[in-house]
Structures are given as structure tokens and as C-alpha cells.
């Protein structure tokens, strides 16, 4: 399918050349000061630091007050991540925007690298970069997010998004930067029924407006801890249910946006969503959020989605299909390690070691 040219940029009215770093915080007082310091420490580029406190009750407000006029603090009642994104962008003035989770940190040269990328790519709609995983106290772990073996999206990825939106490998919130005009097109995000999930909207929608530039560098730190909503280092059926509940609404928005841009209809098939369905059905069927769903339906969707993928080779497609089959019929106790191997690629080496140990014992 021949796609039309990217739409013309909508004038956001921001010509400052500065980068806005928007820190979103809810009860992360333990980490908030480090996040703000990392934003203020950017070099070789003008930045403004906007911090949205989403109704914290843990001393975050006192931490923000200690920074005085160095930051622009936005205090609001608890409304969730989507609401914090909306409020932070409304308060910002930069022509580029980085959203920084309050438990993460940026490296001091990443805003300048983002600014340089914009100068060299007139159709740019997004910059992505990897993050160094750190533990709860900030000590580096031996892995990147996304893992080094997974290529970051780059260039015109519209066809890939329209075909398999949920299977594209994007960095978490802190590993992305957006021109203000893109956010002006896509925000405000819905807040009534969806207090969280900002990434799930911005991931598929922003590439429809322009190219993606992937920086071959680590741009910050991604903190892994038990309060991290998206990574706890273990199988999390609540996360699967959340993804399944919001994905339908995101797909409808993607379809509407694609049609408005003359890209046709978006009917993405998803290996990842089929995997979430199987994990939810196998581990907590009573809480499964998809009415009338069955293992056979989820398995069929997964096999079709795996066969439909064109961003990976035949071996990878076969592996996806085999995973679906095993997850559908394996003993229930095997589903959690299978889920970890699928959703947490950085844990796959340890998963494979466990499998080999069990195989040796069985022999």
C-alpha cells in the first residue's frame, strides 16, 4: 500500500527552541528529587522543567518547594497520568517535550541530542532512545530498556503501526521526546474513564504524523521497583487486564486518526494482546475483562497475528506461534514463567536456564 505524504505541521505557536521536560509525579517523594535534578542538569540546550504533582500525600510538595523558581510546579488533585500529561503540556512552552516519570532520571546530554535530531529531520514526529535499568536505590542493572537486542522503531513506521500497533517495541515514557506540534494534535488525552495509559495512546498515534528518529544511545535511567506500574519483574495479571481494557479504545482512536489522515482503516492484529488474553484466561479467568473470550479464540487470534507479522522473520513468527500453543495447553503452573519469557525479554536468559535445569532433572 502506497501511503500519502505526512500531513503538514500544525503551527503550535512555540518557536522558543527550548525543550520542556515535564515530570509527572504521584507519591514518588523517594525518587522525585533525583528526577528533577536530572532535568535541571541538562547541558548545551535551554530547558524548562515543569513538574505536575498529581495530588501526592507523601511529602512530594515539600520537595518541589525546595527547588523554588528553578521549576514550574503544577499542583492538581489526583486525576491520573493522562490528566498529568494534559496539565504539564498546557503549562509548558518548549518546542520539544520530554515526559519524565518521577521515578526515572535523564542523562545530562540527552535533551541536546534530541534538539540536534530535530534539526536534521524536517518531518520528525518523535525521538526515541533506550534507558539504563536501575534498581530501587539507583544502582545500574545489566540490561537496557528496551533490551539491546530489540531494534527501536525508526523512519516511517506507519505501515507497521497500522498492521501491528501493539507489537511495535517502544521505550517507556522517559525514553521519548515529541515536538510540541505533535502533542498539540494528540492532546488532551481522555481522563474520565482512563486515568492512566498515556503511553498507549502516544505510541501508535504519534508515528502517523511524521518520522521517528531512534538515537543510538542511552538517554536516561529506568527504575525497576515494586511500585512501578509497568514493570515489577514478575507476571502481573492486573497489568494484562489493564492492557486489554484500554486497547479497544486506543484502537478506535487509531482507526479514526488513520482514516482522517487518508491512511485507510486501522485493524491491527496483535501477538502481544493475544498473549495478554491467554495469560489472563489461564491465571485469573474469573477476572478476565473480555466478554465471551475463550482459550481457543485467544489462541486463534495469536496464531493469525503471528503469521501476519512482517517486521520479523519466519523463525520469530514460528516461535510466537509455538508460544501461543504452549501457553494455551500447558499446566497452569507453567503459565507464569511463560508469561515472564514473553513480556519481560530481559529475563529470558534466566527463564531458559530454568527450563534446562528442569529438563535435566526430568531426564
DAMOHU-V218343 format. One record per residue. N is the residue number from 1. PSI is psi in whole degrees, 0 to 359 (999 if undefined). OMEGA is omega in degrees with one decimal (NA if undefined). Layout:
# DAMOHU-V218343
n=N psi=PSI omega=OMEGA
n=N psi=PSI omega=OMEGA
This chain:
# DAMOHU-V218343
n=1 psi=126 omega=177.8
n=2 psi=117 omega=-177.8
n=3 psi=147 omega=179.1
n=4 psi=169 omega=176.1
n=5 psi=159 omega=175.6
n=6 psi=150 omega=179.0
n=7 psi=153 omega=176.7
n=8 psi=149 omega=178.9
n=9 psi=135 omega=172.5
n=10 psi=131 omega=-177.3
n=11 psi=116 omega=179.4
n=12 psi=350 omega=-177.7
n=13 psi=7 omega=-177.6
n=14 psi=110 omega=179.8
n=15 psi=24 omega=-174.0
n=16 psi=332 omega=-174.6
n=17 psi=355 omega=179.2
n=18 psi=163 omega=176.2
n=19 psi=129 omega=175.4
n=20 psi=125 omega=173.7
n=21 psi=114 omega=-174.6
n=22 psi=110 omega=179.3
n=23 psi=125 omega=177.5
n=24 psi=128 omega=-170.7
n=25 psi=136 omega=168.6
n=26 psi=106 omega=176.2
n=27 psi=39 omega=174.8
n=28 psi=42 omega=-178.7
n=29 psi=329 omega=-178.5
n=30 psi=330 omega=-175.4
n=31 psi=344 omega=-169.2
n=32 psi=316 omega=-177.6
n=33 psi=320 omega=179.3
n=34 psi=321 omega=179.5
n=35 psi=313 omega=-178.6
n=36 psi=317 omega=178.3
n=37 psi=319 omega=-179.8
n=38 psi=328 omega=177.0
n=39 psi=319 omega=179.8
n=40 psi=339 omega=-174.5
n=41 psi=8 omega=-179.3
n=42 psi=143 omega=-175.8
n=43 psi=155 omega=171.4
n=44 psi=23 omega=176.1
n=45 psi=148 omega=177.7
n=46 psi=128 omega=178.8
n=47 psi=153 omega=164.8
n=48 psi=142 omega=-177.7
n=49 psi=116 omega=177.4
n=50 psi=128 omega=179.5
n=51 psi=121 omega=176.5
n=52 psi=115 omega=174.3
n=53 psi=118 omega=-171.5
n=54 psi=57 omega=176.2
n=55 psi=36 omega=-178.1
n=56 psi=152 omega=179.1
n=57 psi=19 omega=-170.2
n=58 psi=15 omega=-177.7
n=59 psi=4 omega=178.9
n=60 psi=323 omega=-177.3
n=61 psi=321 omega=179.1
n=62 psi=323 omega=177.4
n=63 psi=316 omega=179.7
n=64 psi=321 omega=180.0
n=65 psi=331 omega=-178.2
n=66 psi=341 omega=179.0
n=67 psi=348 omega=176.6
n=68 psi=220 omega=-175.4
n=69 psi=0 omega=179.7
n=70 psi=340 omega=179.9
n=71 psi=162 omega=172.3
n=72 psi=108 omega=-176.6
n=73 psi=131 omega=177.4
n=74 psi=114 omega=-179.3
n=75 psi=129 omega=179.0
n=76 psi=161 omega=173.2
n=77 psi=157 omega=-176.8
n=78 psi=116 omega=179.6
n=79 psi=355 omega=178.0
n=80 psi=174 omega=-175.0
n=81 psi=317 omega=-178.7
n=82 psi=316 omega=179.4
n=83 psi=321 omega=179.5
n=84 psi=320 omega=175.3
n=85 psi=313 omega=-178.9
n=86 psi=314 omega=-177.6
n=87 psi=320 omega=-179.5
n=88 psi=317 omega=179.7
n=89 psi=320 omega=179.0
n=90 psi=329 omega=-178.3
n=91 psi=350 omega=-175.0
n=92 psi=164 omega=-179.9
n=93 psi=357 omega=-175.0
n=94 psi=154 omega=176.9
n=95 psi=345 omega=170.3
n=96 psi=149 omega=-175.5
n=97 psi=131 omega=170.3
n=98 psi=124 omega=173.0
n=99 psi=126 omega=-176.4
n=100 psi=115 omega=174.1
n=101 psi=143 omega=-172.3
n=102 psi=349 omega=175.6
n=103 psi=3 omega=179.1
n=104 psi=178 omega=177.3
n=105 psi=154 omega=175.0
n=106 psi=149 omega=171.6
n=107 psi=150 omega=-168.0
n=108 psi=344 omega=-177.0
n=109 psi=7 omega=-172.6
n=110 psi=324 omega=179.5
n=111 psi=322 omega=176.9
n=112 psi=321 omega=178.3
n=113 psi=321 omega=176.6
n=114 psi=316 omega=179.4
n=115 psi=320 omega=178.1
n=116 psi=321 omega=-179.1
n=117 psi=323 omega=-179.2
n=118 psi=322 omega=-177.3
n=119 psi=331 omega=-173.7
n=120 psi=2 omega=-176.1
n=121 psi=95 omega=-174.6
n=122 psi=333 omega=-178.8
n=123 psi=15 omega=-173.9
n=124 psi=133 omega=175.5
n=125 psi=353 omega=-177.0
n=126 psi=144 omega=172.1
n=127 psi=136 omega=179.5
n=128 psi=152 omega=178.3
n=129 psi=159 omega=-179.1
n=130 psi=162 omega=177.3
n=131 psi=146 omega=174.3
n=132 psi=123 omega=177.2
n=133 psi=137 omega=175.6
n=134 psi=160 omega=179.4
n=135 psi=190 omega=-173.2
n=136 psi=330 omega=-179.1
n=137 psi=6 omega=175.2
n=138 psi=7 omega=178.2
n=139 psi=133 omega=-177.3
n=140 psi=140 omega=172.3
n=141 psi=163 omega=-174.1
n=142 psi=56 omega=176.0
n=143 psi=155 omega=176.2
n=144 psi=159 omega=176.4
n=145 psi=117 omega=-9.8
n=146 psi=159 omega=-178.9
n=147 psi=151 omega=-175.2
n=148 psi=332 omega=-178.0
n=149 psi=352 omega=-179.4
n=150 psi=120 omega=-179.1
n=151 psi=141 omega=175.7
n=152 psi=148 omega=176.1
n=153 psi=144 omega=-177.8
n=154 psi=143 omega=177.6
n=155 psi=212 omega=178.6
n=156 psi=105 omega=-176.6
n=157 psi=22 omega=-177.6
n=158 psi=315 omega=-177.6
n=159 psi=319 omega=179.5
n=160 psi=319 omega=179.5
n=161 psi=316 omega=-179.4
n=162 psi=331 omega=-177.0
n=163 psi=318 omega=-172.1
n=164 psi=59 omega=-170.8
n=165 psi=320 omega=-173.1
n=166 psi=355 omega=-177.8
n=167 psi=358 omega=176.5
n=168 psi=137 omega=-176.2
n=169 psi=102 omega=177.7
n=170 psi=151 omega=172.3
n=171 psi=160 omega=172.0
n=172 psi=178 omega=-170.5
n=173 psi=308 omega=-171.9
n=174 psi=340 omega=-177.4
n=175 psi=27 omega=-177.2
n=176 psi=149 omega=173.1
n=177 psi=143 omega=-175.2
n=178 psi=139 omega=167.5
n=179 psi=146 omega=-178.0
n=180 psi=327 omega=-177.7
n=181 psi=329 omega=177.1
n=182 psi=315 omega=179.6
n=183 psi=327 omega=177.0
n=184 psi=329 omega=177.1
n=185 psi=325 omega=-169.8
n=186 psi=338 omega=178.2
n=187 psi=155 omega=7.4
n=188 psi=150 omega=174.6
n=189 psi=153 omega=179.5
n=190 psi=142 omega=-177.6
n=191 psi=342 omega=-174.7
n=192 psi=307 omega=-178.0
n=193 psi=354 omega=-173.0
n=194 psi=77 omega=-179.3
n=195 psi=338 omega=178.8
n=196 psi=174 omega=178.8
n=197 psi=22 omega=-179.1
n=198 psi=317 omega=179.9
n=199 psi=322 omega=-175.4
n=200 psi=336 omega=173.7
n=201 psi=313 omega=-174.5
n=202 psi=329 omega=-179.5
n=203 psi=304 omega=-176.5
n=204 psi=333 omega=-172.7
n=205 psi=319 omega=-175.1
n=206 psi=322 omega=-179.2
n=207 psi=346 omega=177.1
n=208 psi=344 omega=-175.1
n=209 psi=346 omega=-178.3
n=210 psi=186 omega=-176.4
n=211 psi=161 omega=176.7
n=212 psi=133 omega=175.1
n=213 psi=122 omega=177.4
n=214 psi=120 omega=178.2
n=215 psi=131 omega=-179.3
n=216 psi=68 omega=-177.0
n=217 psi=165 omega=172.7
n=218 psi=127 omega=-174.1
n=219 psi=357 omega=-178.6
n=220 psi=189 omega=-179.2
n=221 psi=138 omega=179.6
n=222 psi=114 omega=-172.4
n=223 psi=126 omega=178.5
n=224 psi=118 omega=-178.6
n=225 psi=171 omega=-171.4
n=226 psi=342 omega=178.1
n=227 psi=358 omega=176.4
n=228 psi=121 omega=-174.4
n=229 psi=338 omega=-173.4
n=230 psi=349 omega=179.0
n=231 psi=117 omega=175.4
n=232 psi=4 omega=177.9
n=233 psi=21 omega=-179.6
n=234 psi=169 omega=176.4
n=235 psi=134 omega=-175.8
n=236 psi=96 omega=-178.7
n=237 psi=333 omega=176.2
n=238 psi=322 omega=176.8
n=239 psi=318 omega=178.4
n=240 psi=316 omega=179.9
n=241 psi=319 omega=179.2
n=242 psi=313 omega=-179.8
n=243 psi=316 omega=-178.8
n=244 psi=322 omega=-178.2
n=245 psi=322 omega=-174.8
n=246 psi=338 omega=-172.2
n=247 psi=324 omega=179.0
n=248 psi=319 omega=179.4
n=249 psi=322 omega=177.4
n=250 psi=318 omega=179.9
n=251 psi=322 omega=177.7
n=252 psi=318 omega=177.8
n=253 psi=320 omega=177.9
n=254 psi=316 omega=-179.5
n=255 psi=316 omega=179.6
n=256 psi=317 omega=-179.0
n=257 psi=317 omega=179.1
n=258 psi=316 omega=179.5
n=259 psi=318 omega=-179.7
n=260 psi=332 omega=-179.2
n=261 psi=4 omega=179.3
n=262 psi=26 omega=-178.1
n=263 psi=5 omega=-176.2
n=264 psi=193 omega=-177.9
n=265 psi=142 omega=177.5
n=266 psi=116 omega=177.4
n=267 psi=66 omega=-171.5
n=268 psi=137 omega=168.7
n=269 psi=148 omega=-172.0
n=270 psi=119 omega=170.2
n=271 psi=317 omega=-176.5
n=272 psi=315 omega=-179.1
n=273 psi=322 omega=176.5
n=274 psi=321 omega=177.7
n=275 psi=317 omega=176.4
n=276 psi=320 omega=178.6
n=277 psi=314 omega=-179.2
n=278 psi=317 omega=179.5
n=279 psi=315 omega=179.5
n=280 psi=316 omega=-179.6
n=281 psi=323 omega=-176.3
n=282 psi=321 omega=-171.0
n=283 psi=322 omega=-179.9
n=284 psi=68 omega=-175.1
n=285 psi=330 omega=-178.2
n=286 psi=338 omega=-178.6
n=287 psi=4 omega=-175.7
n=288 psi=129 omega=-171.6
n=289 psi=1 omega=-177.0
n=290 psi=107 omega=-177.0
n=291 psi=135 omega=175.5
n=292 psi=6 omega=-177.2
n=293 psi=151 omega=176.8
n=294 psi=165 omega=176.6
n=295 psi=319 omega=-178.0
n=296 psi=320 omega=178.9
n=297 psi=317 omega=179.4
n=298 psi=320 omega=178.7
n=299 psi=315 omega=179.5
n=300 psi=316 omega=178.4
n=301 psi=321 omega=179.8
n=302 psi=319 omega=179.2
n=303 psi=318 omega=178.4
n=304 psi=315 omega=-179.3
n=305 psi=321 omega=179.3
n=306 psi=317 omega=179.2
n=307 psi=333 omega=-175.6
n=308 psi=340 omega=-177.1
n=309 psi=135 omega=176.7
n=310 psi=359 omega=178.2
n=311 psi=356 omega=177.5
n=312 psi=163 omega=-178.0
n=313 psi=176 omega=-177.3
n=314 psi=327 omega=179.2
n=315 psi=314 omega=179.2
n=316 psi=320 omega=178.6
n=317 psi=321 omega=178.2
n=318 psi=321 omega=178.8
n=319 psi=317 omega=177.0
n=320 psi=314 omega=-179.3
n=321 psi=317 omega=178.3
n=322 psi=320 omega=178.7
n=323 psi=315 omega=179.8
n=324 psi=314 omega=-179.1
n=325 psi=314 omega=-178.7
n=326 psi=316 omega=-179.1
n=327 psi=330 omega=-178.2
n=328 psi=331 omega=-172.0
n=329 psi=349 omega=-176.6
n=330 psi=158 omega=173.6
n=331 psi=148 omega=-174.4
n=332 psi=324 omega=-178.0
n=333 psi=341 omega=-179.9
n=334 psi=350 omega=-173.1
n=335 psi=321 omega=-179.1
n=336 psi=310 omega=176.8
n=337 psi=328 omega=175.2
n=338 psi=318 omega=179.3
n=339 psi=319 omega=178.0
n=340 psi=319 omega=179.8
n=341 psi=328 omega=-178.1
n=342 psi=309 omega=-171.3
n=343 psi=342 omega=-178.3
n=344 psi=78 omega=-174.5
n=345 psi=334 omega=179.5
n=346 psi=344 omega=178.9
n=347 psi=0 omega=-175.0
n=348 psi=321 omega=178.0
n=349 psi=317 omega=179.7
n=350 psi=325 omega=176.9
n=351 psi=314 omega=-179.5
n=352 psi=325 omega=177.2
n=353 psi=320 omega=178.2
n=354 psi=318 omega=179.6
n=355 psi=316 omega=-179.5
n=356 psi=320 omega=178.7
n=357 psi=316 omega=179.2
n=358 psi=323 omega=179.1
n=359 psi=321 omega=179.3
n=360 psi=320 omega=178.5
n=361 psi=321 omega=-179.6
n=362 psi=329 omega=179.9
n=363 psi=999 omega=NA
